[in-house]
Amino acid sequence: MADILWELVDLGDNIGLLFTWFFLISFLYNLSASTNKADKSVLLLSFIMLVSYTSSLFMNPHTATPHLNYFYFDFATIGILLLWQAMYKKPIPIAFTYLIVGLFINASLFLGMYYDTVIVDILYYWWFWTVYTFGMYFIDFTMALILITNKDLLKLVWLIKRLEPSSIKKPD
């Protein structure tokens, strides 16, 4: 398994380009799908994600702390999305929740890898690296797919609504 992960590390730049293409495709799809719609919220969200992922390609992944840089980058994107939410006066689309949760999980994975490789200096394979690798790929693909469909495919929004305190019934 460790050999497979080291091979995936070598493909890292190409996989980053692939996910940037996914966000480009979601943006172009939403651009064409929203031409006759008044609600352009998903188009704006896909544009924010496209700009975020495209600009992250220009960061040098071979610095001493690449995971920490990506952590900061994801939190900056979360901040931009939250700013967009505060300024947007219409109902927030389902994709927004997936983007916030996905970027938060990605940022947490980046912080975990920073802790592993820089602070603790672990340079051998262990289970967290598998979680990091496949977790990031799954989350990035899911975010791009949700931007295209704007459907609650993983029932994340449904779960969040069920866990809200206002939806919990009080005993009589």
Contacts in CASP RR format, 6 or more apart in sequence:
PFRMAT RR
TARGET T0000
AUTHOR 0000-0000-0000
METHOD contacts of the structure
MODEL  1
MADILWELVDLGDNIGLLFTWFFLISFLYNLSASTNKADKSVLLLSFIML
VSYTSSLFMNPHTATPHLNYFYFDFATIGILLLWQAMYKKPIPIAFTYLI
VGLFINASLFLGMYYDTVIVDILYYWWFWTVYTFGMYFIDFTMALILITN
KDLLKLVWLIKRLEPSSIKKPD
1 125 0 8 1.000
1 130 0 8 1.000
2 124 0 8 1.000
2 125 0 8 1.000
5 125 0 8 1.000
5 129 0 8 1.000
5 130 0 8 1.000
5 133 0 8 1.000
6 125 0 8 1.000
8 15 0 8 1.000
8 133 0 8 1.000
12 61 0 8 1.000
13 61 0 8 1.000
15 137 0 8 1.000
16 53 0 8 1.000
16 57 0 8 1.000
17 57 0 8 1.000
19 53 0 8 1.000
19 137 0 8 1.000
19 140 0 8 1.000
19 141 0 8 1.000
19 144 0 8 1.000
20 50 0 8 1.000
20 53 0 8 1.000
20 54 0 8 1.000
20 57 0 8 1.000
22 140 0 8 1.000
22 141 0 8 1.000
22 144 0 8 1.000
22 145 0 8 1.000
23 46 0 8 1.000
23 49 0 8 1.000
23 50 0 8 1.000
23 53 0 8 1.000
23 54 0 8 1.000
23 143 0 8 1.000
23 144 0 8 1.000
23 147 0 8 1.000
24 50 0 8 1.000
24 54 0 8 1.000
25 144 0 8 1.000
25 148 0 8 1.000
26 46 0 8 1.000
26 49 0 8 1.000
26 50 0 8 1.000
26 144 0 8 1.000
26 145 0 8 1.000
26 147 0 8 1.000
26 148 0 8 1.000
27 43 0 8 1.000
27 46 0 8 1.000
27 47 0 8 1.000
27 49 0 8 1.000
27 50 0 8 1.000
27 147 0 8 1.000
29 46 0 8 1.000
29 148 0 8 1.000
30 42 0 8 1.000
30 43 0 8 1.000
30 46 0 8 1.000
30 147 0 8 1.000
30 148 0 8 1.000
31 43 0 8 1.000
34 40 0 8 1.000
34 42 0 8 1.000
34 43 0 8 1.000
39 90 0 8 1.000
39 93 0 8 1.000
41 88 0 8 1.000
41 90 0 8 1.000
41 92 0 8 1.000
41 93 0 8 1.000
41 96 0 8 1.000
42 93 0 8 1.000
42 95 0 8 1.000
42 147 0 8 1.000
42 150 0 8 1.000
44 84 0 8 1.000
44 88 0 8 1.000
45 81 0 8 1.000
45 84 0 8 1.000
45 93 0 8 1.000
45 95 0 8 1.000
45 96 0 8 1.000
45 99 0 8 1.000
45 147 0 8 1.000
46 95 0 8 1.000
46 147 0 8 1.000
48 77 0 8 1.000
48 80 0 8 1.000
48 81 0 8 1.000
48 84 0 8 1.000
49 77 0 8 1.000
49 99 0 8 1.000
49 143 0 8 1.000
49 144 0 8 1.000
49 147 0 8 1.000
52 73 0 8 1.000
52 77 0 8 1.000
52 80 0 8 1.000
56 70 0 8 1.000
56 73 0 8 1.000
59 66 0 8 1.000
59 69 0 8 1.000
59 70 0 8 1.000
59 73 0 8 1.000
60 66 0 8 1.000
63 69 0 8 1.000
64 118 0 8 1.000
65 114 0 8 1.000
65 118 0 8 1.000
67 110 0 8 1.000
67 111 0 8 1.000
67 112 0 8 1.000
67 113 0 8 1.000
67 114 0 8 1.000
67 117 0 8 1.000
67 118 0 8 1.000
68 110 0 8 1.000
68 111 0 8 1.000
68 114 0 8 1.000
68 118 0 8 1.000
70 106 0 8 1.000
70 107 0 8 1.000
70 110 0 8 1.000
71 107 0 8 1.000
71 110 0 8 1.000
71 111 0 8 1.000
71 114 0 8 1.000
74 103 0 8 1.000
74 104 0 8 1.000
74 106 0 8 1.000
74 107 0 8 1.000
74 110 0 8 1.000
75 103 0 8 1.000
75 107 0 8 1.000
77 103 0 8 1.000
78 100 0 8 1.000
78 103 0 8 1.000
78 104 0 8 1.000
78 107 0 8 1.000
81 96 0 8 1.000
81 99 0 8 1.000
81 100 0 8 1.000
81 103 0 8 1.000
82 100 0 8 1.000
85 92 0 8 1.000
85 96 0 8 1.000
93 150 0 8 1.000
94 146 0 8 1.000
94 150 0 8 1.000
94 151 0 8 1.000
94 152 0 8 1.000
94 157 0 8 1.000
95 146 0 8 1.000
95 147 0 8 1.000
95 150 0 8 1.000
97 156 0 8 1.000
97 157 0 8 1.000
97 160 0 8 1.000
98 142 0 8 1.000
98 143 0 8 1.000
98 146 0 8 1.000
98 154 0 8 1.000
98 156 0 8 1.000
98 157 0 8 1.000
99 143 0 8 1.000
99 146 0 8 1.000
99 147 0 8 1.000
101 156 0 8 1.000
102 139 0 8 1.000
102 142 0 8 1.000
102 143 0 8 1.000
103 143 0 8 1.000
105 135 0 8 1.000
105 139 0 8 1.000
106 136 0 8 1.000
106 139 0 8 1.000
106 140 0 8 1.000
109 131 0 8 1.000
109 132 0 8 1.000
109 135 0 8 1.000
109 136 0 8 1.000
112 128 0 8 1.000
112 132 0 8 1.000
113 128 0 8 1.000
113 129 0 8 1.000
113 132 0 8 1.000
116 122 0 8 1.000
116 128 0 8 1.000
116 129 0 8 1.000
117 123 0 8 1.000
142 153 0 8 1.000
142 154 0 8 1.000
145 153 0 8 1.000
146 153 0 8 1.000
152 158 0 8 1.000
161 167 0 8 1.000
END
